[in-house]
Amino acid sequence: MDAAEVFWALHRDLPREGVGSDATTRTLLELTAPLPASPRALDVGCGPGRASLVLAADGARVTAVDLHEPFLRRARAAARDAGLAARVAVERASMTALPHPDGGFDLLWCEGAAYLMGVDRALREWSRLLRPGGALVLTDAVWTTAAPSGEARRFWAEYPAMRDEAALVAAARSAGWEVLATHLLPDADWTDEYHGPLAAAIDAWPDPDPGTAAVLAEARREVDVRQAHRDEFGYLALVLRAG
């Protein structure tokens, strides 16, 4: 198996593909109020669909989009198993070219994926999809100290756009958004449904060859750096209102 195959096999059965929890999704949804009674929601980079299910269970009509077909299959199955298939439409689409009309949604949702196209670009381009007064919720990695350690900086070197809360909020305002709230995700959102299951999947890998072992070691590093430097970085949610 090559590195990409090992990565996807490792992530195949994780409960979610990034930092978060159903409880945090509900908290953030409450912060978007007021919304229509049955809001039209677009979950961008939906992964296996955990946020989509929470939004749909709360009454939203959700369009969930991602590019990775295995995630889309899992999201469809999860919606069906939860009895929410009528409220969750799962589509394959790129976040950089969303095939939806202007003003088509009351709520845009993106947990941990906007960095893939660039958060600033997402803030500029996604506003067209919302009706006036619609809400955008996104989460992004941020520094939580003014002086991150060398190890933490090396780990995040592939994300040079990473900044602190003040700079992320300023970017949102500069793009024309009203900032309703910010919310730093709790440590349990890292451990319970992401890093905990990820570490278990690493430990369960049977007899890895040297190439696979190197990929597993890099995945383990993600868990270890967070545990060692949890006071230096986190995931911040922005709850924004369109003009």
Disulfide bonds with the S-S distance in Angstrom:
none
